[in-house]
Amino acid sequence: ALAGKIKAQDYNVYVLGSDGECNEGSVWEAAMMAAGRNLGRLCVIIDYNKWQATGRSREITALEPFADKWKAFGWDSAEVDGHDIEALTKALSVMKKRRKKPFALIAHTIKGRGVSFMEDDNNWHYRIPNAAELEQALKELENTDQTIKRAAIFALGELKEKKSLDKLYNILDNMDEKEDILQETIMSIGKIGNKKSI
């Protein structure tokens, strides 16, 4: 982000972090530097699932009021449901209009969301599912491909080339396997995207 500002280049920088990471002093040192340099094209998305490796985040380090802490460090901040792709996209589009300060987007999530026996269970920070658990998890996640389709379409919502976007919709609509959706979507982004439109 700093290099882009120095070179007057028009691109955004996105960092994916976690609530557990925010225990680290290096995170807040970087946050102070980014605000001090007015890196308005920098966005940190924090996966806030309220768990760390050894317990609940609130029991290990007092993060709350989390959004206010980022504001105190000179950032703009917002909180969203991290499982709501449309809400995430809208929040990021607001960030693109501000530009004056770096932006922290706190995405409230549930660890293991979508798999009943994994949801909000920190044992899965370490565990590997056995064959029966894997089979059950895959059954519960069988509609994940629809989520991937929606995520790709929302993420490309600002593209101006209508014909190219229609082509991407057609690719996604004809996909059955999750792996193929990811592969074809990435390939499509590479073909029709450019730094200014994405």
Buried (B, 14 or more C-beta within 10 A) or exposed (E): BEEBBEEEEEEBBBBEBBBBBBBEEEBBEBBEEBBEBBBBBBBBBBBBBBBBEEEEBEEBEEBEEBBEBBBEBBBBBBBBEBBEBEBBBBBBEEBEEEBEBBBBBBBBBBBBEBBEEBEEBBEBEEEEBEEEBEEBBEEBBEEEBEBBBBBBBBBBEEBEBEEBBEBBBEBBEEBEEBEBBBEBBEEBBEEBBEEEEE
